[in-house]
């Protein structure tokens, strides 16, 4: 601590370093004229120096969000750091407390797959202004793509504190926020050049099936981007014939479900990525009572083979 003597007075300047961490330090000074410090305790003056820790706080975001394939999902994120002492923002900025927002956990789960790490090609977290500031705002953008439907995703975002360009561990639990995103089955937002006819072909269906759920849309013309489209009904799995309600394993099978709508098992798996996932096969390929399944029924009666499936 550099000290300058002037007429018996001394001035001490203490500069807290990032390496000191966010702690309290006792700093003592001694007058040493004619005595060793330990021999003249009356000359000792001790002060408590508290190095303030960052306390980044994220604004709350919705706990649950529902979206569909191709539909843009935008999550606005803001964070502020007033330190653990809740100092005025002008003081905090002057002292060099800054922060940014980073992606935390990104996981995926289904009725058959336990939650695990996931990475989506279309997910992007970008700053709205400066990436490191105080306060900061970011936007998370994601438009789920094919085969991401039918799953639930957990997205977490974390505010990170910086001093002098170095990351500093923050205090408190407000520095992270999370949301759960459910991507619906059988729902789609039009992209550039989408028509109902092309969509029916891509989804192993026919124009009549797709058009029947979207009467107000043109059949052959390109649809406006982000136009919501219902691809087909979402069927709820019920108990098989002769089974009592409430028995989760006594339900119709993929085969009976497919026959009931005049489609193939391969089609049902194509429309429901969570059922095509290896975790479904590992469970014995057993549907559960009350489970939702996307089905595009075969509306061409001459080609369908409708089966009541025991109902």
VEXDRENMAR-91012 format. One record per residue (C-alpha): residue in three letters; x, y, z. Coordinates in Angstrom, 2 decimals, always signed. Layout:
% VEXDRENMAR-91012
- code;u;v;w
- ala;X;Y;Z
...
END
This chain:
% VEXDRENMAR-91012
- code;u;v;w
- unk;+0.00;+0.00;+0.00
- unk;+1.86;+3.12;-1.07
- unk;+1.82;+5.77;+1.68
- unk;+3.03;+9.38;+1.53
- unk;+4.05;+11.13;+4.75
- unk;+3.14;+14.79;+5.17
- unk;+3.43;+16.51;+8.56
- unk;+2.89;+13.30;+10.46
- unk;-0.04;+12.22;+8.25
- unk;-0.07;+9.34;+5.79
- unk;-2.44;+8.51;+2.95
- unk;-2.97;+4.86;+2.03
- unk;-4.60;+3.79;-1.20
- unk;-6.00;+0.28;-1.60
- unk;-6.81;-1.10;-5.03
- unk;-8.85;-4.31;-5.06
- unk;-7.70;-6.82;-7.68
- unk;-9.89;-9.39;-9.38
- unk;-7.63;-12.08;-7.96
- unk;-8.64;-10.99;-4.45
- unk;-12.12;-12.37;-5.02
- unk;-15.28;-11.09;-3.36
- unk;-14.22;-11.19;+0.26
- unk;-13.64;-9.04;+3.35
- unk;-10.09;-8.12;+4.27
- unk;-8.73;-6.58;+7.47
- unk;-6.00;-4.05;+6.68
- unk;-3.91;-2.65;+9.55
- unk;-1.56;+0.35;+9.66
- unk;+1.11;+1.10;+12.28
- unk;+2.97;+4.20;+13.42
- unk;+6.61;+3.07;+13.75
- unk;+8.48;+6.18;+14.98
- unk;+10.85;+4.94;+17.65
- unk;+9.10;+1.63;+18.18
- unk;+8.58;-1.65;+16.45
- unk;+4.90;-2.11;+15.44
- unk;+4.35;-5.00;+17.83
- unk;+5.74;-2.94;+20.73
- unk;+3.34;-0.05;+20.33
- unk;-0.18;-1.36;+19.86
- unk;-1.63;+2.12;+20.41
- unk;-0.19;+3.09;+17.02
- unk;-2.24;+0.44;+15.16
- unk;-5.30;+1.33;+13.06
- unk;-7.22;-1.46;+11.34
- unk;-9.96;-1.08;+8.75
- unk;-12.25;-3.64;+7.16
- unk;-12.11;-3.62;+3.36
- unk;-15.06;-5.29;+1.66
- unk;-14.45;-6.19;-1.97
- unk;-17.97;-6.13;-3.43
- unk;-18.97;-9.12;-5.51
- unk;-21.03;-8.92;-8.69
- unk;-24.69;-9.88;-8.38
- unk;-26.03;-10.28;-11.92
- unk;-29.80;-10.50;-12.01
- unk;-31.84;-11.77;-14.95
- unk;-35.33;-10.48;-15.57
- unk;-37.92;-13.30;-15.36
- unk;-39.07;-15.06;-18.55
- unk;-42.13;-17.29;-19.15
- unk;-41.77;-20.66;-17.44
- unk;-43.51;-22.54;-20.27
- unk;-43.77;-21.81;-24.00
- unk;-45.49;-23.71;-26.81
- unk;-44.42;-23.44;-30.43
- unk;-44.51;-25.47;-33.65
- unk;-42.25;-26.43;-36.54
- unk;-41.00;-23.43;-38.49
- unk;-42.59;-20.95;-36.08
- unk;-40.07;-18.35;-34.86
- unk;-39.59;-18.39;-31.11
- unk;-38.08;-15.20;-29.69
- unk;-37.16;-14.94;-26.01
- unk;-36.09;-11.49;-24.80
- unk;-33.45;-11.53;-22.07
- unk;-32.16;-8.66;-19.94
- unk;-29.68;-8.58;-17.06
- unk;-28.41;-5.97;-14.63
- unk;-25.62;-5.99;-12.02
- unk;-25.82;-3.53;-9.11
- unk;-23.34;-5.64;-7.06
- unk;-24.25;-7.35;-3.82
- unk;-24.47;-3.90;-2.17
- unk;-27.12;-2.75;-4.69
- unk;-25.17;+0.38;-5.60
- unk;-26.53;+3.01;-8.01
- unk;-25.97;+2.00;-11.62
- unk;-23.76;+5.04;-12.28
- unk;-21.38;+3.98;-9.49
- unk;-21.34;+0.37;-10.64
- unk;-20.44;+1.35;-14.20
- unk;-17.71;+3.67;-12.96
- unk;-16.20;+0.80;-10.97
- unk;-16.13;-1.38;-14.08
- unk;-18.74;-4.01;-13.19
- unk;-19.99;-5.42;-16.50
- unk;-21.89;-8.50;-17.58
- unk;-23.07;-10.58;-20.53
- unk;-25.63;-13.34;-21.08
- unk;-24.61;-16.83;-22.15
- unk;-26.46;-20.04;-22.96
- unk;-26.71;-22.45;-20.06
- unk;-28.38;-25.84;-20.22
- unk;-30.18;-26.89;-23.42
- unk;-31.83;-30.26;-22.89
- unk;-34.50;-32.41;-24.53
- unk;-36.87;-35.02;-23.18
- unk;-39.94;-37.01;-24.18
- unk;-42.27;-39.50;-22.56
- unk;-39.65;-42.16;-23.33
- unk;-36.37;-40.26;-23.25
- unk;-34.93;-38.86;-20.05
- unk;-33.65;-35.32;-20.11
- unk;-30.30;-35.02;-21.85
- unk;-28.08;-32.42;-23.49
- unk;-29.24;-31.25;-26.91
- unk;-27.98;-28.88;-29.61
- unk;-30.25;-27.43;-32.28
- unk;-28.77;-26.09;-35.50
- unk;-31.26;-23.24;-35.67
- unk;-30.89;-21.91;-32.09
- unk;-29.09;-18.58;-31.75
- unk;-28.42;-16.23;-28.82
- unk;-27.38;-12.72;-29.92
- unk;-26.89;-9.37;-28.13
- unk;-29.29;-6.57;-28.98
- unk;-26.59;-3.92;-28.46
- unk;-23.14;-4.34;-26.91
- unk;-22.39;-7.95;-25.88
- unk;-20.73;-6.81;-22.61
- unk;-22.31;-3.89;-20.79
- unk;-24.37;-3.03;-17.73
- unk;-27.24;-3.56;-18.27
- unk;-27.40;-5.92;-21.27
- unk;-30.17;-7.29;-23.47
- unk;-30.05;-10.38;-25.66
- unk;-32.55;-12.27;-27.80
- unk;-32.74;-16.04;-28.14
- unk;-34.12;-17.05;-31.53
- unk;-35.18;-20.53;-32.56
- unk;-37.46;-21.95;-35.25
- unk;-37.76;-25.71;-34.61
- unk;-37.14;-27.84;-37.68
- unk;-38.48;-31.21;-38.80
- unk;-37.98;-34.07;-36.31
- unk;-37.80;-31.69;-33.33
- unk;-41.55;-31.87;-32.71
- unk;-43.08;-33.98;-29.96
- unk;-40.28;-33.20;-27.51
- unk;-40.01;-30.80;-24.58
- unk;-36.89;-28.64;-24.36
- unk;-35.45;-26.93;-21.31
- unk;-33.52;-23.75;-22.08
- unk;-31.46;-21.90;-19.47
- unk;-29.65;-18.58;-19.74
- unk;-27.02;-17.23;-17.37
- unk;-25.69;-13.74;-16.67
- unk;-21.91;-13.64;-16.26
- unk;-20.11;-10.84;-14.41
- unk;-16.86;-9.22;-15.58
- unk;-14.36;-6.83;-14.01
- unk;-11.40;-5.57;-16.05
- unk;-12.30;-8.07;-18.76
- unk;-12.05;-11.07;-16.43
- unk;-14.94;-13.33;-15.45
- unk;-15.91;-13.01;-11.79
- unk;-18.14;-15.46;-9.98
- unk;-21.40;-13.81;-8.99
- unk;-23.44;-14.29;-5.84
- unk;-27.14;-15.12;-5.49
- unk;-29.50;-17.33;-7.48
- unk;-30.96;-14.65;-9.75
- unk;-28.26;-14.97;-12.39
- unk;-29.99;-17.85;-14.24
- unk;-33.45;-18.15;-15.76
- unk;-34.97;-21.17;-17.50
- unk;-37.99;-21.95;-19.65
- unk;-39.52;-25.12;-21.04
- unk;-40.50;-25.18;-24.71
- unk;-42.95;-27.74;-26.04
- unk;-42.88;-28.23;-29.82
- unk;-46.37;-29.31;-30.90
- unk;-47.11;-32.25;-33.14
- unk;-49.01;-31.93;-36.42
- unk;-48.54;-28.15;-36.46
- unk;-46.39;-26.17;-38.87
- unk;-45.60;-22.59;-39.85
- unk;-45.16;-22.01;-43.57
- unk;-41.72;-21.16;-44.88
- unk;-40.77;-19.52;-48.17
- unk;-42.47;-21.32;-51.07
- unk;-44.66;-23.62;-48.97
- unk;-47.90;-24.84;-50.58
- unk;-50.44;-27.27;-49.16
- unk;-49.77;-29.66;-52.05
- unk;-45.99;-29.69;-51.48
- unk;-46.51;-30.02;-47.75
- unk;-48.79;-33.02;-48.21
- unk;-46.15;-34.72;-50.32
- unk;-43.40;-34.05;-47.79
- unk;-45.52;-35.44;-44.96
- unk;-46.54;-38.67;-46.72
- unk;-50.12;-37.56;-47.08
- unk;-52.43;-36.20;-49.78
- unk;-53.68;-32.72;-50.53
- unk;-57.24;-33.52;-49.41
- unk;-56.13;-34.54;-45.92
- unk;-54.05;-31.40;-45.39
- unk;-56.58;-29.08;-47.02
- unk;-59.41;-30.50;-44.87
- unk;-57.81;-28.92;-41.80
- unk;-56.99;-25.63;-43.56
- unk;-60.08;-24.71;-45.61
- unk;-59.28;-21.02;-45.59
- unk;-55.91;-21.47;-47.34
- unk;-55.13;-21.67;-51.02
- unk;-54.33;-25.17;-52.18
- unk;-51.70;-24.45;-54.87
- unk;-50.47;-20.89;-54.17
- unk;-47.43;-20.24;-51.99
- unk;-48.50;-19.37;-48.46
- unk;-47.35;-16.32;-46.58
- unk;-44.32;-17.04;-44.39
- unk;-45.29;-18.10;-40.85
- unk;-48.87;-18.98;-41.84
- unk;-50.04;-21.55;-39.23
- unk;-51.00;-24.90;-40.74
- unk;-52.76;-27.88;-39.15
- unk;-51.22;-30.97;-40.73
- unk;-53.66;-33.43;-39.20
- unk;-55.47;-34.36;-36.00
- unk;-53.66;-35.24;-32.79
- unk;-55.03;-38.58;-31.64
- unk;-55.05;-39.45;-27.96
- unk;-54.14;-43.04;-27.22
- unk;-56.93;-44.91;-25.44
- unk;-57.23;-48.27;-23.72
- unk;-57.55;-51.35;-25.89
- unk;-60.88;-53.15;-26.09
- unk;-61.70;-54.98;-22.86
- unk;-59.14;-53.04;-20.79
- unk;-60.03;-50.94;-17.80
- unk;-59.32;-47.24;-17.83
- unk;-56.30;-46.26;-15.80
- unk;-54.17;-49.24;-16.78
- unk;-51.25;-47.51;-18.56
- unk;-49.91;-50.61;-20.32
- unk;-53.32;-51.90;-21.46
- unk;-53.58;-49.64;-24.51
- unk;-53.82;-49.94;-28.24
- unk;-50.62;-50.68;-30.11
- unk;-48.98;-48.84;-32.97
- unk;-50.44;-51.44;-35.29
- unk;-54.05;-50.95;-34.12
- unk;-53.62;-47.17;-34.13
- unk;-52.30;-47.24;-37.71
- unk;-55.12;-49.54;-38.89
- unk;-57.71;-47.31;-37.23
- unk;-56.66;-44.40;-39.46
- unk;-55.85;-46.36;-42.60
- unk;-52.11;-45.66;-42.51
- unk;-48.95;-47.66;-41.90
- unk;-46.83;-47.99;-38.77
- unk;-43.98;-46.45;-40.77
- unk;-46.16;-43.38;-41.38
- unk;-46.97;-43.00;-37.68
- unk;-43.27;-43.15;-36.80
- unk;-42.50;-40.58;-39.52
- unk;-45.04;-38.15;-38.08
- unk;-43.92;-38.67;-34.47
- unk;-40.12;-38.39;-34.06
- unk;-40.32;-39.26;-30.36
- unk;-41.77;-42.65;-31.33
- unk;-39.12;-43.14;-34.01
- unk;-36.47;-42.37;-31.37
- unk;-34.50;-45.36;-30.09
- unk;-35.75;-44.66;-26.57
- unk;-39.27;-45.71;-27.64
- unk;-37.98;-49.01;-29.01
- unk;-35.96;-49.51;-25.83
- unk;-39.19;-49.17;-23.81
- unk;-40.73;-52.07;-25.74
- unk;-42.58;-49.78;-28.20
- unk;-45.49;-49.54;-25.77
- unk;-47.85;-46.60;-26.13
- unk;-49.28;-45.03;-23.00
- unk;-52.87;-44.23;-22.25
- unk;-53.55;-40.53;-22.78
- unk;-50.49;-40.05;-24.99
- unk;-50.87;-37.71;-27.98
- unk;-49.94;-39.01;-31.44
- unk;-49.91;-37.06;-34.71
- unk;-51.86;-38.88;-37.43
- unk;-52.71;-37.80;-40.97
- unk;-55.64;-40.12;-41.76
- unk;-55.95;-41.64;-45.19
- unk;-58.99;-39.87;-46.63
- unk;-58.93;-41.81;-49.89
- unk;-61.47;-44.50;-48.99
- unk;-60.58;-46.71;-51.96
- unk;-56.99;-46.95;-50.67
- unk;-57.55;-47.03;-46.92
- unk;-58.09;-50.09;-44.81
- unk;-60.03;-48.71;-41.87
- unk;-60.08;-50.80;-38.73
- unk;-61.98;-50.01;-35.54
- unk;-59.01;-51.19;-33.50
- unk;-61.33;-52.78;-30.96
- unk;-63.43;-49.65;-30.37
END
